[in-house]
């Protein structure tokens, strides 16, 4: 299982607002929610878990069924799909690997970006410049049930913590680095 976070480019609050510790999705936020629910249709190896659409970011937990265990030896010669490369005549093509988290997150970002652009054109959603989502994303492998429950709880409580959330553009709470020093908010 993987926990991941993706952020809107420039951390603009395009997906809704937090009020009284509750996330109130706008139409764009509901569209992102729907794009999340479509991942297993596109990737049958994906199992969705806890998630939250926030005003300018998204947290989710995703399980990839059939993915190799961390630390398992890699099989030399496997290929992504039979369409990209064929086996020599008379030999069977290797079994395709399970999709990666990066491929799934990339598809999620692409689908939601396309839908957002449609919303800008047809419903007057706020425009964005460049890309909707930031280029990279945060990911963490969930290694056990205790960690899974801790992350699920964090996701559920995320709207309650918005006032001190580092992604909240109105937050003025200082960030403390690993050495206990206060980091100016715009540098964190």
N, C-alpha and C positions, 0 to 999 in steps of 0.2 A: 504494500500500500504506500501511496505517496501523498504528501501534503504539499500543496503549491499555492502560491500567491502571484497574481498578475495585477499590474497597475495601469490605469489610464495614463497616457502620455501627458506629462506636465502635471500629473495628479489633479486634473480638473474634475470637479464633482458633476459628472454627466449622467449618473445612473439613479439618482434619487437623493433623499435627505434623511438625516437621523432626527427624530423628534421623540423626546421622553424615553430615550434608550431603545428605540425601535426603528428599524430600517423601513422606510417608506419608498418603495421602488416607484420610479416614474415609468413611462412606456419603454424607455431605453433599458432600464433595469429589468423590467419584465421580459424584454427580448433576450437579454443576457441569460436570465434564468432559463428561458426556453432553449437557448443554444446549448446550455449545460446539459439539459435533459435529453438532448439529441445525440450526445456523444456515443452512448451504447448502440444507437442505430447505425452509426457510421463505423464504429469499432466494437464488434461483438465481444471482444476480450475485455472491454471496460465495464467495471462495476462502480457506480456512483455511491458516494457516502455523504457525509455532512458537507455543507457548503454555505456560503453567504455572499450575496451581492451587497457590496458597500457603495457609498457614493462615488468613490474613485478607485476602487480595487475589488478584487474577487479572491476569496479563499475557498479551496476545495480539497476534498480527499477523494482519491481515485485508486481503485485496485485494478491491477492488470492481471487477469486470469491467464494462466499458462506462461507467465513471464518466468525466465530462469531465476533461480534463487541467487541472491547476492553472494558473490564469492564462488559460484558454480563455474566449473571450467567451461570455456567458450569452445564451441564446436567449430573447427576450422572448415571453411568451405560453405557455410550456410549463406543463403542469399535472402534478400528482403521479399521479393515476390518472383514467381515463375516468369512473369511478363518481362522483368528487367534483364534476366539472363536465363539461358536454357542450358540444360545438362547435355553432355556429349551424347550422340546417337546411341541408343540402346541402354542408357543409364537413366535412372529415375532422378528427377529434380529434387533437391533438398526441400524439406518442409519449410514453409515461410515462418519467420520468427513472429512473435507477438509484437504488436506495434509498441513504440517507445512512448514514454510520458511526453517527451518533446513533440512527437508527431501528433499526439492527441491534443496537447495544449495549443500547438500551432493551428490545428484544424479549428478548435474552439475559438481562437482569436480571429482567424480568417472569416469564419462564418458570422461571428458577431459583428465584425467590422463591416462586412458586406451588408448585413441587415441594418446596421446603424446608418450607413450611407443612404440606404433606401428611406429610413426614417427622417434623415435630414432633408431629403428631396420631397417626400410626400407629406410629412407631418411637422416640418419645421423644427426638428430637434436641433440643439446647438451644434454648430460646425466644429470641427477639429482641424488642426493643420498637421500635415504630415501623416502620421499614423495614429490610430485610435489607442492602441495598447503600446506600452513600452516594449522595447526589443526583447529583453530577457525576462526571466521569471525566477522567483525563489522556489526551490524544491527541497524537500526533506523526505528521506525514506523512513517510514514508520516501522520500527523494529519489534514492537511488542504491544500487548493489549493495554498496558498501563499508559504507554505513550499515546496510543490511539485515543483513549478516553480523555487524556489531558488535552490533546489537540482538538478533539470534538468539542470539549467544553470551551476552549479558547474561541473557536469559531462561533458557537452559540452566544457567547458573551460579548463578541466583538462590538455590536452596536451599543452596548452599555458602557463600553470603554472609549467611545468615540471622542469624548472631550479631551482625552489625553493620548489619542492615537497619533502616531508619528505621521500618518497619511492625511490627517485632518489639517487642511490649510489654515484653519483658524486657531489651532492649538498653540498655546504659548508656554506649555510645560517644557522645561529644559530636558534634553537627552543626556544621560550619563554614559560615558564610554566604559570600556572594560577596566580601566585604571581608576574609575571613580571621578573623572574630570567632567565638568559640564561642557557639552559641545554646543556651540551656537546652532540654533534650529535650522538655519539654511545650509549648514555644512553636514548635517547628520544624514 
